């Protein structure tokens, strides 16, 4: 699974419970390691969804990378 992109990367949430059925991921900025968003399973929609931190701004390139990562998770 691709987790590393030009400006952002994804990693498992550091406080992840190993027994958890679905994983929680965080999206970080490569240059500053700031957490931009969390990706986790959203039961009403039965898919992984992005929950951005307040006041985060994403351009079209980052959004394409986020969509690519979400597609990988949701197609598993």
Buried (B, 14 or more C-beta within 10 A) or exposed (E): EEEEBEEBBBEEBEEEEEEEEEBBBBBBBEEEEEBBBBBBBEEEEEEBBBEBEEEBEBEEEBEEBBEEBBEBBEEE
